[in-house]
Amino acid sequence: MPGFEPFLLCDFHVHTRWSDGQLTVREVVDLYGRTGHFDVIAITDHILMKKDLLARAGKVLTLGQRAFGVTEERFADYLADVRQEAERAMREYGMLVVPGAEVTQNRLRGAKNSHIIALDVREYISADQRADEILRAIRAQGALSIACHPHHRTTRRIEVSTCYLWDNRSELSDLVDVWEAGNRDDLFSVTSLKHYPYVANSDFHKPKHLYSWKTLLRCDLNWPAVRRALVDNVDVALILYRQPREHEQPATASRPARAPSLDAALGGHATT
């Protein structure tokens, strides 16, 4: 991020039209890239339970035009779309785009719900299994897990509770790589008080969500270095990214890529 070198400005929780976001992957890349500020983002569309009632209701309201989640049958196409746009993001904006997914459990009983991000995901992970099984499946394929909005929010939103991981942290904390201490406009200070590795993300669904809590990491611009910085959680800071003042103009020019290729930035496995 210009002015914050050598820190990288990151957002590891971004949704697109592959699930319940408003923008395509291409539009998201351009929105973040044209600010001239962001170094790393992760596309993390939902993988839903087969009986997700919220998604079923949304599908009815949209007359079947939206599925609100990536199915197993379309997961390879989803990853291909993300990787294609990741190549362009690195080339045009010098921005690393990490393929991910949010394995989402929405039950009527909120105490059982968990939302878990898998970063650098390569294979589909079913949401129809226990949370500990999801976490083990993420780790088995070498991906990194983030516990999403793990505690009660301070701002009012009409959303389901997702506190299962936190409520069962004594059994599950060893399986969770990183916890969200910030999500959009909310802060979950309990995660940092427990000294768990933490990040802050936008939980992006629409353009206005760009302006929200983000993460600063001090590391090189490639996925192995970013992953290591997240897990070590030493050179990390949370920052509230806000809309420029009226007299300030956001950057629109592309930045030169700081990694030789997407394949190098992702640690040698960018191809499908």
Secondary structure, 3 states (H helix, E strand, C coil): CCCCCCEEEEEEEECCCCCCCCCCHHHHHHHHHCCCCCCEEEEEEEEECCCCHHHHHHHHHCCCCCCCCCCHHHHHHHHHHHHHHHHHHHHHHCCEEEEEEEEEECCCCHHHCEEEEEECCCCCCCCCCCHHHHHHHHHHCCCEEEECCCCCCCCCCCCCCCCHHHHCHHHHCCCCCEEEEEECCEECHHHHHCCCCEEEECCECCHHHHCCEEEEEECCCCHHHHHHHHHHCCCEEEEECCCCCCCCCCCCCCCCCCCCCHHHHCCCCCCC
